[in-house]
Amino acid sequence: MKLTKISLSKLHAFITFRARHKVFMKSFTYLFLVLIVLSCSTKQTRKLDPITAYYKGLNASNFKDINTHIADRITIIEGDYIMPFNKNTFYQHFKWDSVFNTKYNLKNIDSITPSISIATVESRSLKFKFLKNNPLTCKFKFYLKSGNIYKIETLDCLNADWDTWQKEKDLLVKWIAINHPKLDGFIYDLSMKGAQNYLKAIALYQTKPSN
């Protein structure tokens, strides 16, 4: 009789242990699967969102963030101008842009195909402010390959006043050529030094003695 009681007690304990173990394993397995799904989702989001990461890097003036989302060779197209870059020359272009303290507000991304997207971006900068087109909202077509940006094409600037832009630029260039010839040519210099000279030219022009 004692043996029977002991056996039943052991059997009950064993059944209880198995039940608890089964519940634990189910909970563990569920948690493990959730972690895998979340991890994969995070990685996929990073891979599918290089455009947002690109503008985030620009706003933070962090070329390292940009560098991981562009191809070894990248082309920028603005109207008739086609500008090819490698990563080193694109870094110089990045520094030129940073001098103007340009800030970008990515308003929308439309995916046309898995490799082509159109981004609507509002940009503000010291340069745009002088040219009386601040902010400037444009659409850009992004081309991607293997998750990296390899071409950016300016499509249309929705609120641009190009006549005013051209007028202000021409007045500045003409005045600088006459009064500060050492700075002449700044408009074509796309280096960091060129951007600094551009701002210097603006400052001189805005503080010139009135006639």
C-alpha positions in Angstrom: 0.0 0.0 0.0 2.8 2.4 0.8 4.4 1.6 -2.5 1.2 2.4 -4.3 0.9 5.8 -2.5 4.6 6.6 -3.3 4.1 5.6 -6.9 1.0 7.7 -7.3 2.8 10.7 -5.6 5.7 10.3 -8.0 3.4 10.0 -10.9 1.5 13.1 -10.0 4.7 15.1 -9.5 6.0 13.8 -12.9 2.8 14.8 -14.6 2.8 18.2 -13.0 6.5 18.7 -14.0 5.8 17.7 -17.6 2.8 20.1 -17.8 4.8 23.0 -16.5 7.7 22.2 -18.7 5.4 22.0 -21.8 3.9 25.5 -20.9 7.4 26.9 -20.4 8.7 25.5 -23.7 5.7 26.9 -25.6 6.2 30.4 -24.0 10.0 30.2 -24.7 9.4 29.2 -28.3 6.8 31.9 -28.8 9.1 34.6 -27.4 12.0 33.3 -29.5 9.9 33.5 -32.7 8.8 37.0 -31.8 12.4 38.1 -31.3 13.4 36.6 -34.7 10.5 38.4 -36.5 11.3 41.7 -34.9 15.0 41.4 -35.8 14.2 40.5 -39.4 11.7 43.4 -39.6 14.3 45.9 -38.3 16.9 44.7 -40.8 14.4 44.9 -43.6 13.3 48.4 -42.7 16.9 49.5 -42.7 17.5 48.0 -46.1 14.3 49.4 -47.6 14.7 52.9 -46.4 18.0 54.3 -47.7 16.4 57.5 -48.9 15.3 58.5 -45.3 18.7 57.5 -44.0 20.4 59.6 -46.7 18.6 62.8 -45.7 19.0 62.0 -42.0 22.8 61.9 -42.6 22.7 65.2 -44.6 20.8 66.9 -41.8 23.2 65.6 -39.2 26.2 66.5 -41.4 27.3 62.9 -40.9 28.9 61.5 -44.0 29.4 58.1 -42.4 25.6 57.6 -42.4 25.4 58.7 -46.0 28.3 56.6 -47.1 26.6 53.3 -46.1 23.6 54.1 -48.4 25.3 55.2 -51.6 27.0 53.1 -54.3 30.7 53.3 -55.0 29.7 55.6 -57.9 26.8 58.0 -57.8 25.4 60.4 -60.4 23.5 63.6 -59.7 21.4 65.0 -62.6 20.1 68.6 -62.5 18.5 69.6 -65.8 21.2 69.5 -68.4 24.0 69.0 -65.8 25.2 65.4 -65.2 27.6 65.2 -62.4 29.3 61.8 -61.8 31.0 61.1 -58.4 32.9 58.4 -56.7 32.7 58.3 -52.9 35.7 60.6 -52.4 34.4 63.3 -54.8 30.9 62.9 -53.4 32.3 63.7 -50.0 33.7 67.0 -51.4 30.2 67.7 -52.8 28.7 66.9 -49.3 31.1 69.4 -47.7 30.2 72.1 -50.2 26.5 71.6 -49.4 27.1 71.6 -45.7 28.7 75.1 -45.7 25.3 76.5 -46.7 23.8 74.9 -43.6 21.2 73.1 -45.8 18.4 71.4 -43.9 16.1 68.9 -45.6 12.5 68.0 -44.7 11.6 64.7 -46.4 7.9 65.1 -47.0 7.0 62.0 -49.0 8.4 58.9 -50.8 6.6 57.2 -53.6 7.9 53.8 -54.6 7.6 53.4 -58.4 9.5 50.1 -58.6 11.7 48.2 -56.1 14.6 50.1 -57.5 13.1 53.6 -58.3 11.4 56.0 -55.9 10.4 59.6 -56.1 11.0 61.8 -53.0 9.4 65.2 -52.3 11.8 67.3 -50.3 11.6 70.8 -48.8 15.1 72.4 -48.5 16.2 75.5 -46.6 19.7 77.0 -46.9 21.6 80.3 -46.6 22.1 80.1 -50.4 18.4 79.7 -51.1 17.6 82.5 -48.7 19.8 84.9 -50.6 18.3 83.8 -53.9 14.8 84.4 -52.5 13.7 80.8 -52.9 13.7 79.6 -49.3 12.3 77.0 -48.7 12.6 75.2 -52.0 10.5 72.1 -52.5 11.6 69.7 -55.2 10.9 66.2 -56.4 13.9 63.8 -56.8 14.0 60.5 -58.5 16.2 58.0 -56.7 17.7 55.0 -58.4 18.8 52.1 -56.2 20.8 49.0 -56.8 21.4 46.3 -54.1 19.9 48.7 -51.6 22.3 51.6 -52.4 21.6 54.9 -54.1 23.5 55.2 -57.4 21.6 58.1 -59.1 19.6 61.1 -58.0 17.7 63.1 -60.6 16.0 66.4 -59.9 12.6 66.3 -61.6 10.7 69.5 -60.7 10.8 72.2 -58.0 7.2 72.9 -57.2 7.5 76.4 -55.7 10.6 77.7 -57.5 10.8 81.2 -58.8 13.6 80.8 -61.3 13.4 84.3 -62.7 14.1 85.8 -59.2 16.8 83.2 -58.6 18.6 84.1 -61.9 18.2 87.8 -61.2 19.7 87.7 -57.7 22.5 85.4 -58.9 23.4 87.6 -61.8 23.5 90.8 -59.7 25.7 89.1 -57.2 28.1 87.7 -59.8 28.4 91.0 -61.7 29.0 93.0 -58.5 31.7 90.6 -57.2 33.5 90.6 -60.5 33.8 94.4 -60.5 34.4 95.0 -56.8 36.1 91.8 -55.5 37.7 90.2 -58.5 39.7 87.7 -56.3 36.4 86.0 -55.5 35.3 85.9 -59.1 34.4 82.4 -60.3 33.0 81.3 -56.9 29.8 80.4 -58.5 31.4 77.5 -60.4 33.7 76.3 -57.6 31.9 73.3 -56.0 34.5 72.7 -53.4 34.2 73.5 -49.7 36.3 76.6 -50.3 34.1 77.6 -53.2 31.0 77.4 -50.9 32.8 79.5 -48.3 33.7 82.1 -51.0 30.0 82.1 -52.1 28.9 83.0 -48.5 31.7 85.6 -48.4 30.5 87.1 -51.6 26.9 87.3 -50.3 28.1 89.0 -47.1 30.1 91.6 -49.0 27.2 92.2 -51.4 24.6 92.6 -48.6 26.8 95.1 -46.7 27.9 97.2 -49.7 27.6 100.9 -49.4 24.3 102.2 -50.8 24.6 104.6 -53.8 
